[in-house]
C-alpha cells in the first residue's frame, strides 16, 4: 500500500493514458474495408459515368422539320456593364 501512495502520479498518468487510448479507439474506430458485396465510396459515381459515356445521341434530330420549326421564346438579355479590368488590383489604381 505504501508503494501505491509513493507512485500516485505515475499511476494517475497511466490510467489517463489508458482511458485516452480507449476513448480514441471508440471515436476513430477501425477502418472498414469494403468486402466483395459492398461498394466503396464513389463507386456508384464511376458506374454512372460509365453508363453516361456509353450513350450515343443521334444528331439527325436537329435536321428534322419539327426541330427547325421550334421558336425561341426566351427573353433577350440586355448588355450589362462590366466590372473592373483586374478585380484583384488595389482599389483606386484602375
Buried (B, 14 or more C-beta within 10 A) or exposed (E): EEEEEEEEEEEEEEEEEEEEEEEEEEEEEEEEEEEEEEEEEEEEEEEEEEEEEEEEEEEEEEEEEEEEEEEEEEEEEEEEEEEEEEEEEEEEEE
